[in-house]
């Protein structure tokens, strides 16, 4: 057995960290404290986002974004961006942040590192927001965000030169604005952020819309506050007027009512949240990764463990529905504004839902799953802590797998390192 229980592991490590034999006793004991352990996991999640930056993907989309960012810096900011999976072009604002990164240091590697840093900043801003709540909500949010920090899909998306990969910093900012909604200037700023999130990537409109609807439905704002949000949204949308005019004039889009019946957003929520979905990045490497490393089948064992956690969370969710289990109002609002309303809007739009459309929802999906697992134990082992630790090891294993192979059969393709390093 790799780990009998979290408590026994902590006891063992504390024994070896006894202050008489280990000068790092204070640090180790603090990291293993139940209150600080999620922060230690989040720190590891930050390192996972930022390590081996040259292992980032480097396909047509990333190369085209780098080229467009260079043109924007040298020739002026565009009003139209790259095409989206919904069949419409993104607004020109989707290129502007990358143009700024290009202006600071015009290399693809620095641009990729900028995305990694911004995603890390978003993670810690969310942790700061979670710290604003009272117990027991605070601890539940911490554990949910710790799971998000080391989940494989958020880590992968934090390492790509894609516009939608910057959505976490916008989502985290809206959470922060919500907590400070009594400060009227911040509500105006929140409206600006909502408009810019949609111009960053089309899925941003759904997350901004879900957040605004939740504020209204849950009566979190009054008329004056709502007016400030609308005014901020109008100001924030000014750069997108030429884009909107072009979209209305030329049309486009690939929405179809059949996409509503596919329920893709909700299915992806079930596969991407637990942390075992690497099919998106490496569909042709599943058998190889399952046996990694060197026939020990660590990838397979970890994946099966994560699937068990997903099944337990699903069973607990069904039980909660039939027993009319009630979550704390604060967590309810986060799930409504960050998952259910955006998911409903995306589903009703009838567009095909790709995995990267889930980027804005994944932090709150992880919080929801953490709540579902919090009271479940398996032979004394907390399923919540097991899930977080399994995700950490699974993601780290996949990162090492990518670093060693440098070319994956699937969406990941060949890394930037393999394409630019001298042979």
C-alpha positions in Angstrom: 0.0 0.0 0.0 1.4 3.4 -1.0 -0.5 5.3 1.7 -2.7 3.9 4.5 -3.9 7.2 5.7 -3.2 10.8 5.7 -2.8 10.9 9.5 -0.4 8.0 9.7 1.7 9.6 6.9 1.8 12.9 8.8 2.7 11.1 12.0 5.6 9.2 10.3 7.0 12.3 8.6 6.7 14.3 11.9 8.7 11.5 13.6 11.5 11.9 11.1 11.2 15.7 11.4 11.8 15.6 15.1 13.6 18.8 16.1 16.5 16.9 17.6 17.4 15.2 14.3 16.0 17.6 11.6 16.7 21.4 11.4 13.7 21.8 9.2 11.2 20.5 11.9 9.3 23.8 12.0 8.8 24.0 8.2 7.8 20.4 7.8 5.4 20.4 10.8 3.7 23.5 9.4 3.3 22.1 5.9 1.7 19.0 7.4 -0.8 21.0 9.5 -4.3 20.4 8.3 -4.8 24.1 7.9 -1.7 24.7 5.8 -1.6 21.5 3.8 -3.9 22.9 1.0 -1.5 25.8 0.7 1.5 23.4 0.3 -0.5 21.6 -2.4 -1.3 25.0 -4.1 2.5 25.8 -4.0 3.2 22.6 -5.8 0.4 23.5 -8.3 2.2 26.7 -9.0 5.5 24.9 -9.6 3.7 22.4 -12.0 2.4 25.4 -14.0 5.8 27.0 -14.2 8.3 24.1 -14.5 9.9 23.1 -17.8 8.4 26.0 -19.7 10.0 24.9 -23.0 7.8 21.7 -22.9 4.8 23.9 -23.9 2.8 23.0 -27.0 3.9 24.6 -30.2 1.4 23.9 -33.0 -0.4 26.2 -35.5 -2.6 27.9 -33.0 0.4 28.8 -30.7 2.6 29.9 -33.6 -0.2 32.0 -35.1 -0.9 33.7 -31.8 2.8 34.6 -31.5 2.8 35.9 -35.1 -0.4 38.0 -34.5 1.0 39.3 -31.2 4.1 40.5 -33.0 2.0 42.2 -35.7 -0.1 43.9 -33.1 2.9 45.2 -31.2 4.6 46.5 -34.4 1.7 47.6 -36.5 -1.2 48.4 -34.1 -3.8 46.6 -32.1 -6.3 44.6 -34.2 -10.1 44.5 -33.8 -10.4 40.9 -35.0 -8.8 37.8 -33.5 -8.3 34.2 -34.3 -11.3 31.9 -35.2 -13.0 30.1 -32.3 -14.4 26.6 -32.0 -17.9 28.1 -32.2 -17.3 29.2 -35.9 -16.9 32.9 -35.1 -13.7 34.9 -34.8 -12.7 36.1 -31.4 -12.5 39.8 -30.7 -9.2 41.6 -31.3 -8.7 42.0 -27.5 -7.9 38.3 -27.4 -4.5 39.2 -28.9 -3.8 42.4 -26.9 -2.4 40.7 -23.7 0.0 38.6 -25.9 1.0 41.8 -27.8 2.0 43.2 -24.4 4.0 40.1 -23.5 5.7 40.3 -27.0 6.6 43.9 -26.3 8.3 43.0 -23.0 10.3 40.2 -24.6 9.6 39.0 -28.1 10.1 35.2 -27.7 7.5 32.4 -27.7 9.1 31.0 -24.5 8.6 34.2 -22.6 5.0 34.5 -23.9 4.3 31.0 -22.6 5.9 31.8 -19.3 3.6 34.9 -19.1 0.6 32.6 -19.4 2.0 30.4 -16.6 2.6 33.3 -14.3 -0.9 34.8 -14.9 -2.5 31.4 -14.2 -0.5 31.1 -11.0 -1.5 34.6 -10.0 -5.2 33.6 -10.6 -4.8 30.6 -8.4 -3.4 32.6 -5.4 -6.0 35.3 -5.9 -8.7 32.6 -5.6 -7.1 31.3 -2.4 -7.1 34.9 -1.1 -10.8 35.1 -1.9 -11.4 31.8 -0.1 -9.7 33.2 2.9 -12.4 35.9 3.2 -15.0 33.4 4.2 -15.8 32.1 7.7 -15.3 28.5 8.8 -16.2 25.8 7.8 -16.7 27.3 4.3 -13.1 28.6 4.2 -11.5 25.2 4.7 -13.8 23.6 2.1 -12.9 26.2 -0.5 -9.2 25.8 0.3 -9.3 22.1 -0.3 -11.3 22.5 -3.5 -8.8 25.0 -4.8 -5.9 22.8 -3.7 -7.4 20.0 -5.9 -7.8 22.5 -8.8 -4.2 23.6 -8.4 -2.8 20.1 -9.2 -5.5 18.9 -11.6 -4.1 17.9 -14.9 -6.4 19.9 -17.2 -5.9 23.3 -15.5 -2.2 22.7 -15.4 -2.1 21.8 -19.1 -4.2 24.8 -20.0 -2.0 27.1 -18.0 0.9 26.2 -20.3 -0.5 27.1 -23.7 -0.3 30.3 -25.7 -4.1 30.5 -26.1 -6.4 33.4 -25.3 -8.8 31.3 -23.3 -6.0 30.2 -21.1 -6.0 33.7 -19.5 -9.7 33.3 -18.4 -8.7 32.1 -14.9 -7.4 35.6 -14.0 -10.7 37.2 -15.2 -12.8 34.6 -13.2 -10.6 35.2 -10.1 -11.0 38.9 -10.5 -14.8 38.6 -10.7 -14.8 36.6 -7.5 -12.8 39.3 -5.8 -15.1 42.0 -7.1 -18.1 40.0 -5.7 -16.6 39.9 -2.3 -16.0 43.7 -2.4 -19.3 44.6 -4.1 -20.1 47.2 -1.5 -17.4 49.3 -3.0 -19.1 50.9 -5.9 -16.1 51.7 -8.1 -15.1 48.0 -8.0 -18.6 47.1 -9.4 -17.9 49.4 -12.3 -14.6 47.7 -12.7 -16.4 44.3 -12.5 -18.5 45.3 -15.5 -15.4 46.2 -17.5 -13.9 42.8 -16.6 -17.1 41.0 -17.8 -17.0 42.7 -21.1 -13.3 42.0 -21.6 -13.6 38.4 -20.6 -16.0 37.9 -23.5 -13.7 39.7 -25.9 -10.8 37.5 -24.7 -12.7 34.4 -25.7 -16.3 33.7 -26.6 -16.7 31.4 -23.6 -15.9 34.4 -21.4 -19.3 35.8 -22.3 -21.0 32.8 -20.8 -19.0 33.0 -17.6 -19.6 36.7 -17.3 -23.3 36.2 -18.0 -23.6 33.4 -15.5 -21.9 35.6 -12.8 -24.3 38.6 -13.6 -27.4 36.4 -13.6 -26.4 34.8 -10.3 -26.0 38.3 -8.7 -29.5 39.2 -9.8 -31.2 35.8 -9.1 -29.6 35.5 -5.7 -30.3 39.2 -4.9 -26.7 40.0 -4.1 -26.8 43.5 -5.6 -29.3 46.4 -5.6 -30.4 48.5 -8.6 -27.6 51.1 -8.1 -25.0 48.4 -8.0 -26.5 46.7 -11.1 -26.5 50.0 -13.0 -22.8 50.4 -12.2 -22.1 46.9 -13.6 -24.0 47.7 -16.8 -22.1 51.0 -17.3 -18.8 49.2 -16.7 -19.8 46.6 -19.2 -20.7 49.2 -21.8 -17.3 50.9 -21.3 -15.4 47.6 -21.4 -17.1 46.6 -24.7 -16.1 49.7 -26.6 -13.0 48.0 -28.1 -15.3 45.2 -29.3 -17.7 47.4 -31.3 -15.8 46.9 -34.7 -15.7 43.2 -34.0 -19.4 43.0 -33.2 -20.2 45.0 -36.4 -18.1 42.5 -38.5 -19.8 39.5 -36.9 -23.3 40.8 -37.4 -22.4 41.8 -41.0 -20.8 38.5 -42.1 -22.6 36.1 -39.8 -21.2 32.6 -39.1 -21.2 30.3 -36.2 -21.9 26.5 -36.0 -24.6 26.3 -33.5 -27.1 23.5 -33.9 -30.0 22.4 -31.7 -28.6 18.9 -31.7 -25.7 20.2 -29.6 -28.2 20.9 -26.8 -29.1 17.2 -26.5 -25.4 16.2 -26.4 -25.0 17.9 -23.0 -21.3 18.3 -23.7 -20.6 20.8 -21.0 -22.0 18.5 -18.3 -20.2 15.4 -19.6 -16.9 17.3 -19.8 -17.5 18.5 -16.2 -17.7 14.8 -15.1 -14.5 13.8 -17.0 -12.3 16.9 -16.6 -13.0 17.7 -12.9 -11.8 14.4 -11.3 -8.4 14.9 -13.1 -7.9 11.8 -15.2 -8.8 13.1 -18.7 -5.6 13.2 -20.7 -7.4 11.9 -23.8 -7.7 15.5 -24.8 -4.0 16.1 -25.0 -2.6 12.6 -25.7 -5.2 10.4 -27.3 -2.6 8.3 -29.1 -0.5 7.8 -26.0 -3.0 6.3 -23.5 -1.6 2.8 -23.5 2.0 4.1 -23.3 1.2 6.5 -20.4 -0.8 3.7 -18.6 2.4 1.6 -18.5 4.6 4.6 -17.5 7.2 4.5 -16.1 9.0 1.4 -17.5 6.1 -1.0 -17.2 5.2 -0.1 -13.6 1.7 1.0 -14.8 1.7 4.0 -12.4 -0.3 6.1 -14.9 -3.0 3.3 -15.0 -3.2 2.9 -11.2 -3.5 6.6 -10.6 -6.1 7.0 -13.3 -8.2 4.2 -11.8 -7.9 5.8 -8.4 -9.2 9.1 -9.7 -12.1 7.3 -11.4 -13.0 5.7 -8.1 -13.0 9.2 -6.5 -15.3 10.4 -9.3 -17.7 7.5 -8.8 -17.8 8.2 -5.0 -18.5 11.9 -5.6 -21.3 11.1 -8.1 -22.9 8.7 -5.6 -22.7 11.3 -2.9 -24.3 13.9 -5.3 -27.2 11.6 -6.0 -27.7 10.9 -2.3 -27.6 14.7 -1.6 -30.3 15.2 -4.2 -32.7 12.6 -2.8 -32.0 13.5 0.9 -32.3 17.2 0.0 -28.8 17.9 1.3 -28.2 21.6 1.6 -24.8 23.4 1.0 -23.8 26.6 2.6 -25.2 29.6 0.9 -21.7 30.9 0.0 -20.7 27.7 -1.7 -24.1 27.5 -3.4 -23.6 30.9 -5.0 -20.1 30.0 -6.3 -21.5 26.8 -7.9 -24.4 28.6 -9.4 -22.4 31.6 -10.7 -19.3 29.6 -11.8 -20.8 26.3 -13.1 -24.5 25.9 -13.4 -25.6 29.2 -15.0 -22.6 29.4 -17.4 -23.2 25.7 -18.2 -26.8 26.4 -18.9 -26.0 29.3 -21.1 -23.4 27.4 -23.1 -25.8 24.5 -23.5 -28.7 26.6 -24.7 -26.4 28.4 -27.2 -26.3 25.1 -29.1 -22.6 25.4 -29.9 -20.2 22.5 -29.7 -18.4 22.5 -26.3 -14.7 21.8 -26.4 -12.7 21.0 -23.3 -11.1 24.5 -23.3 -14.6 26.0 -22.9 -14.4 24.5 -19.3 -11.5 26.6 -18.3 -13.5 29.2 -16.4 -15.6 26.6 -14.6 -12.9 24.1 -13.4 -12.0 26.0 -10.2 -15.6 25.8 -9.0 -16.1 22.3 -10.3 -13.2 21.3 -8.1 -14.8 23.1 -5.1 -18.1 21.2 -5.7 -16.3 17.8 -5.9 -14.3 18.6 -2.8 -17.5 19.3 -0.9 -19.0 16.0 -2.1 -15.9 14.0 -0.9 -15.3 15.8 2.4 -17.1 13.4 4.7 -16.3 10.2 2.9 -13.6 7.9 4.3 -12.2 4.6 3.1 -10.7 2.5 5.9 -9.9 5.7 7.8 -8.5 7.5 4.7 -10.2 10.7 3.7 -11.4 10.5 0.1 -10.9 14.2 -0.3 -7.2 14.1 0.7 -6.7 10.9 -1.3 -8.3 12.6 -4.4 -6.0 15.7 -4.0 -2.9 13.6 -3.6 -3.8 11.3 -6.5 -4.3 14.3 -8.7 -0.9 15.7 -7.7 1.0 12.5 -8.5 -1.0 11.9 -11.7 -0.3 15.4 -13.0 3.4 15.2 -12.0 3.7 11.8 -13.7 2.1 13.2 -16.9 4.5 16.2 -16.8 7.5 13.9 -16.5 6.0 11.7 -19.3 5.8 14.8 -21.6 9.3 15.9 -20.6 10.8 12.6 -21.5 8.9 11.9 -24.8 8.8 15.5 -26.2 6.3 14.3 -28.8 2.8 13.0 -28.0 0.4 11.5 -30.5 -2.6 13.7 -29.9 -3.5 17.4 -29.5 -0.3 18.1 -27.6 1.9 17.2 -30.5 5.6 18.1 -30.4 6.9 20.4 -27.6 8.5 23.8 -28.3 11.8 22.4 -27.0 11.8 19.5 -29.5 11.1 21.9 -32.4 13.6 24.6 -31.5 16.6 22.8 -29.8 19.5 22.0 -32.1 19.6 18.3 -33.0 
